[in-house]
Each structure stands twice: as structure tokens, then as C-alpha cells.
Amino acid sequence: MALALNVFKTVTHAVTPNKVGIYTAPVGYSGVVLLAQVANVDTESHTITFSHERSVSGTAVTTEIVKDFAIPSNDSANLISGKLVLESGDKLNITGVGSTGNLKFIASVLETLN
């Protein structure tokens, strides 16, 4: 069976204080992040860290896209402006300080065959 040329994915996650890998670009595909947004559904402000991780010679190299970014109560924020290209095996991680399910993350990803 032939692999699909393009696959659209929606990634959702209730953010917690623990760093979580929310998306990994699959083998043979590049992932193009079209949208990454977080909403704070609480009455208090919370902070978020959103990062890219790539394994280089067996070592995880993390690059923060936003770090300790405050999201006011009942507000939302776009975490990237423009598109972010992920190579096969690249991972997106998310952490929310003071948040246990009060920050809701959503992303739209286009996986395209290499």
C-alpha cells in the first residue's frame, strides 16, 4: 500500500506542569505546524513553555519557542507566527506552570511525505 502524500492532523492536549511530548514527526514525513494555540480557561493567569526537540548524535537538543509565557485568564495566544517545519523524529513539547488542565492546547499539522 502506498503512503499518503499529505496528511492533516489536529493535535490537542490539556497542559499539565509536567513536560509532555505532544507531537513527533513520523519517519518518512516532515511535519509542518500550521497553527499552535493555547487557551487559558481559568480565572487566573498561567504560564506555558512550548519547545522543539531534536536528537543530535543521540543527545536531545531543546529549543524553546516560548518560555514561561504568561497567558492571562480567559484569554488565548498563538505560540508560533508563521509555519514551523519539523524533520522526521523532531518533537514538540509543552509544559504549563500552575496549570492542571486549565491551559488547552491545539495545533494543526500537515505531514508531507519526504
Helices and strands as residue ranges (DSSP letters): E 6-15, E 20-24, E 29-40, E 46-56, E 59-71, E 75-78, E 84-86, E 91-97, E 103-113
